[in-house]
């Protein structure tokens, strides 16, 4: 277990576990809470798209501050500032100013956090242990994925949104503490050739954003409606999915030859297509919806290591990992906002939500094409990087965000 000897990555993974706990206890309820707060379904997706576009426009600010601050302060700032979105969303009542404030504050927090975090992880991690280190991170996140939704759903029903989201905000602030034990990574004031190096990552993240719009955001509302609009039932379904992902990841890790990137890409593609179709057909049936949601965690066991091993290694080799992720996260914003606007438009036209889930399918085909090309190039040049497939939950909300 040489990959566990990197103490900086271990602390970063501890931070990520606490952040994932906040994300699963509070962030996982964003979309469905807005629906229960009186925001019409198409406006929910329009609001997500707006927040992503704010991220895209404001993100260059990171490049202004990074050479002065370094990467670690950016991650810490993004963690703490991002916690402010939780008490704000508790005050949303329909389409109002608090909804606008939530979109802006969450966008700014995510700009600093995800951009700097991905670059920081790419810089501190080891090329030869990348797959293992990602899987160790996702194993910690899987535990948070089991505990968080149950606690969040129960707190929302028992104590109301102010208390529930207030506690989540505190947990996210505490997630910044392990970062004070990690080294900083300097950022050069000027670097050339980053965009060229990031092109594949930009396309991959744009694809990821589009897939997330149907596979994650639309599905969240479909699952919530299928479970009778109950926060408790919704949180239980998310926790069950995380448990299935944790157990299933152990089995997949033993039986899938993860040393072949091309094979992992095909398996991931097939699972995403099958799950999108299953989710579309299961909408409206509580039992089938819970099964489809749990099965999605198995797809996540393939998806995140396959995607992020490629992206992190490209970032590590690029002239500047931070600028690389500024570019790729911008791609996610474009893909995610386009997908959410498409979902909003289709729902406004009366298209059933079950059918809107399928908008993720075009993204899966692009995912296949781009990643197959990436791993095929590696096969022709050098030995492929190892991809360890285990215990990985599906993409995170408002991030790669997965």
N, C-alpha and C positions, 0 to 999 in steps of 0.2 A: 504494500500500500504506500508506495513512494509518493503518490499524489497527495496524500494527507500530510506530508511533511512541510508543505507550503503554508506556514502559519498565517500569512497575510490573507490567502484565499480562505482559510478556515474561519478567520474572523469576519471576512466579507460574507461568507455563507451563513454565519450566525446572524449577522445583520439582516441578510435576505430572508432568513426564517422568520424573524420578528416582523419585518415588513410584509411578508406573505401572510402572517397571522392577521395583521390589520387589513390587508387587501381582501382576505377571505371572510373576515367578520364584518367588514363595512363596505369595501369596494365592490364585492360581489353582489351587493344589494342595490347599487346605484340605479341601474336601469329599471328594476321592478319597483323601487321606492318612488321614483319619479312618476311612474304609472299610477301608483296608489295615491300619490300626492295631487292627482288631478291633471297631470300633463297628458294631453292626447298622444296616442301611440306614434303617429307620424312626427309630432313635435319632439318626442323623446329622441328619435333618431336624428332629427334636424339639430337638436341641441348637442348631441355627441359630435356630429359633423362640424358644428361651429367651434366646439372646444378643440377639435383636431386641427382646424384651420388656424385658430389662434396660435396653437403650438407651432405650426409651420411658419407663420409670419414672425413670431417673436424668437424662435430658436436661435437665429444668428447672434443674439445677445450673449449666448454661452461662449461664443468664440472671442468676444470682447473681454470677458471676465476671466476665462480659463488661463491665459498666459500670466495673469497677475495672481490668481488664487491657487492654481493647480487643480487636479481632478478631485482629490479627497474633499476639500471644502465645498465643491459643487454638489457632490453626492450628499453631504451632510445638510447643506442648505435645502436641496430638493426634498430630502426626507422630512425635515422639520416644517418647511413651508407647505409641503403637500398635505400635512396633517390638518391644515386649516380648512380644507374642503369638507371634512366630515361634519363639524358643527354647522357649517353653512348649509349643507344639503338638508339638515334637519329642519330648517326654517322655510324650505320651499313649499309653496301652496299654489299649485297650478303654474301658469305661465306668468311669472312675476320677476321683479328685480333680483330676488334671491336666486332664481334659476340662472339668470345672467351672471351673477357674482360667482355662483358655483362653477359655471363653465370656464370663466376666466381664471379663477384661483386654481382650479384643478389643472387647467392647461399649463399655467406657469410652473406649478410644482412638478408636473410630469416632464416639462421641458428640461429642467435642470436634473431631475432624478434619473430618468431613463437614459438620456443622452450620456451623462457622466458615468452612470453605473455600468452600462455596457462597455464603455471605453476603459473604465477602471478595471473591470473583471478581465477584459481582454489583455490588458497590460500586465496585471499581476499574475495571471494564470500561466501555465506551462503548455507549450505546443504539444509535447509528447504525452501529456496527461489530460488534455482538454476534455475529452469525452467523459472520463471518470470524474473530473472536477465539476462538470455541469451536472452529472447524474447525482453526485453527492449533494449539490445545492438543491436539486429538485426533490431528493429524498426528504430533506428538511422541510421543503415547501409542501410536500405531500402530507406531512403530519399537521402542518398549519391548515391545510385544505380539509382535513377531517374535523379538527377542533373548531376552527374559525366559523364556518357556516352554521353549525349547531348553536354556538354561543351567540352569534350575531342574530339569527332568527329568533332565538328565545328572548334575547334582550329587547329586540324591537317590539315583540308582542307583550312582554312583561313590564318593561319600564318606559317604552316609548322611544321615539327617534333621538331626542336630545341626549338622554342618558346613554343610549346604546352607541350612537356615533361619537359622543364625547369620550367614552372609554376607548374606543378604537383610535381616536386621535392621540390619546396618551400613549397607547402601545406603539403607534408609529413614531412618536417623538423618542421613545426609549430605544427604538431600532437604530438610532444614530449613535448610541454609546459605543458599540463594538468598533465603529469606524475610527475612533480616536486611538486605537491600537494598531492601525494599519499605516503603512508608509504613504507619503504623498507621491504623486507622479507629475512631473513638470510638463508643461505644454509649451512648445516653441511658438514664438510670436508669428512667424511666417513659415509656411511649408508649401511646397509645390507637389503637384501630381496626385493629390488626395482624391479628387473627383474621379479621375481615371481608375484609380485603385478600388474605389468604392462602387463602381457602376453595377457590378453583379449584386452586391449587398443592397443597393438601392432598389433594384428590381425585386429581389427576394423579400425585402421588408414591405414594399408596396403590395406585393402579392399577399403577404401575411396579413396586412391591414384589410385588404378586400375580403379574404377568407374569413377573418374575424367578424366582419360586418354581418354576415349571414350565419356562420357557424357558431358564433358566440353571442353577439348582441341580440339579433333577432330570435335566436333560440332561447335566450334567457326569458324573454317575454312569453314565448310560446310555452315554455315549461311552466312558468308562473301561472299562466292562465289555465293550463292543463291541471294544475294542482290546486285549483280553487282560489287563487290569489292569496294563499296563506304563506306568510313569511316563515313560519315554523316548518311547514311541509317543504317549502323551497330550500331552506337551509339544510334540512335532512337529506334531500335529494343530492345537493352539492356535496355533503359529507360522505354519503354513500359512494358517489362517483370517485371521490378522492381515495377512499378505502380500496375500491376496486382497482384504481390506478396503481396504488402502492403494492398490493398483492400481485396484480397482473404483471407489474413491471419486473418483479422478481422472477416470475416464470419466463417472461420474454427475454430477460437478460441471460437466462441459462440456455435457451433454445434457439435464439437468433444469432447468426454469425454476424456480429456487429462490426467486424473488421472490414466490411465491404460497403462503402458509401453508396454505390449504385444500387445494391440490393435493398439497403435501408430506404432509399428514395422510393423505389417501386412499392415496397410494403406500406410506407407512409401514404403515398398517393392512393393506393387501393383502399386503405382504411378510412381516409378522409371522404372519399366518394361514397363508400358504403354507409358511413355514419350520417352524412348529409341527407341521403335518401331516406334512411331509417328515421331520422328526426322529423323529416317532412311528413312521413306517413304516421308517425306516432302522436302528432299534435292532437290534443283533444282527449286522449286516453291517458289517465293518470299512470296506470301500470306500464304501458308501453313507453310513455315519456320518461319515467324514472329509469327504465332499462336502457333507453337510447342515451340518456344523459350519462349513466354509468359507463356504458360502452365507449363513450367519447373519451374517457380517461385512458383507455387502452390505446386509442389513437395518439393521445398526448405522449405516451411512453415512447412512441416512435418519432413524433413530430419535432419536439423541442430539441433532443440531441442531434437529430439529423440536420435540422436547420441551423441551430446555433453553433455547432462545431464548425460548420463551413464559414459562418459569418464572423465568429470570434477569431478564427485563424487568419482570415483575410484582414481583419482589423489589426491583429498583432503584426502582420507583415507590411501593413500600409505605412506611408511616411508619418502619419499622425493618427493614432487610434481614436482620439476624441473627435477630430474633424471627420474621420471616417463615419463615426456614429451620428454626428450631426447630419451628415448627408443621408445615411440609411434611415434614421428616425424620421427625417423629412419625407422619405419615400413611404414610410408607414402612415404618416399623417395624410398624405395624398390618397393612398389606396384605401385607408379606413374611412376617410370623409366621403370619398366617391361612393364607396359601398353603402354607407349609411344614408347618403342622399338618395341613392337609387332605391334603398329600402323604404325611405320616407315617401318617395314618389309613388312607388308601387302600392303601398298601403293606402295612400290618399286616393288612388284610383279604384280601391276596393278589392285588390288582389288579396286572397287569403294569406294569412301569416305563414301557414305551412308551406305555401309555394315560394314565399319570399326567402325562406331559409336556403333555397336552392341557388340563390345568386352567388353563393360561395364556390360553386362548381367551376366556373371559368378560371378562378384563381388557382384551383388545385391543378389544372392542366398546365398553367404557366409555371407553377411550382415544380412540377415534374420536369418540364423542359429545361428550366434554368439550372436546377440542382443536378440533374443528370449530366448536363454539360460540364458543370464544375467538377464533379467527382471523376468524370471520364478524363478530363484534363489532368487531374492529379495522378490517375492511373498511368497515363502515358509519360509523366514526368518523374514521379518518385513514388515511394511507398505511401499508400493511403493513410491518413490519420485514423486512429482508432475511434470508433463511435460506440460508447457503452450505452445500451438502451435499458434503462431501469427507472422505475419510480418517478416518472415525469408527468405532472398534470398538464392539461391543455392550456393554451395561451392565456396570459393575464389580461385582465381588462385594462384598457387605456395604455397598453404597453405592447411589447412584442411578445407584442407585447403580447402574452401570451401571452 
